[in-house]
């Protein structure tokens, strides 16, 4: 089941305090970026986040689920708790390495 645009807009509104949040559509779902790092995604009208060490510490009791068959397990975020979700996304981005820059074509 594809995620709805209404849910996407709701999530983006909840994450607006972060400023640098973007999404990229992917097969009816959305990959979520913060500070140019993939921090999670919106799958079946759920916000799933990467289970980095900091995210697991901030959300120790979070439900875990997979976004699609063959994917790694992710943390299910409570988007109604915008403050916690924003803190977790900041922590995930801090845990992840700098994005690799592509070399220009010659």
Buried (B, 14 or more C-beta within 10 A) or exposed (E): EEBEEEBBEBBBEBBEEBEEBEBEEEEEBBBBBBBEBBBBBBBBBBBBBBBBEBBBEBBEEBEEBEBEEEEEEBBBBEBEEBEBBBBBBBBBBEBBEEEEEEEEEE
